[in-house]
């Protein structure tokens, strides 16, 4: 009975804290005009529902390797859909799947082949989720910056073409550096790890009772893998935009490759 009361109290505290944080974010957005407050409310609600659903099925998924792989594929599909929507590329948004998987699959494969990552759901899903999520963020940010820059600096693109640059090279000249800004957050996270941030893999292993050195070793592997995945994602995005494969509907007539 006492245990049940304590658990109920913990849930009440959790609910209060979540409501307070969400309300603060909405209030800041409302009074500063940064974003529509409803976006924070929607994100918080979705996060709570999705985590509740995942918590309900995760034990079953982790105990079946086939379901683990299926869950990773589902993660990649959702990441692609999210990035495509944020990129506003319309029917061409399907191309964002390529930068998301091009670094993630080889990185996971390497970790499995050399034995640093066991072929178990309890290891594959967290690490795979981190890599897929990082690739999604890098893809979204780099694609948005690249497409915005191509639109805003279209005159520079025309000038490059007039100077004899091929179509692809002219586009790359304009978008490469803006797209690369998507790598600033992961680079800063890697540079300041342990001094400013203690990432999830490290904290999770410590809470699970792993030695500090083991948690640190896994975290550095994950961080460096994440850097490689995100760098690959940005590079592929630049190439896809330069070749006209990723475009917003309003931009499809701006650049035609010959």
Secondary structure, 3 states (H helix, E strand, C coil): CHHHHHHHHHHHHHHHHHHHHHHHHHHHHHHHCCCCHHHHHHHHHHHHHHHHHHHHHHHHHHCCHHHHHHHHHHHHHHHHHHHHHHHCCHHHHHHHHHHHHHHHHHHHHHHHHCCCCCCCHHHHHHHHHHHHHHHHHHHHHHHHHHHHHHHHCHHHHHHHHHCCCCHHHHHHHHHHHHHHHHHHHHHHHHHHECCCECCHHHHHHHHCCCCHHHHHHHHHHHHHHHHHHHHHHHHHHHHHHHCCCCCCHHHCCCCCCC
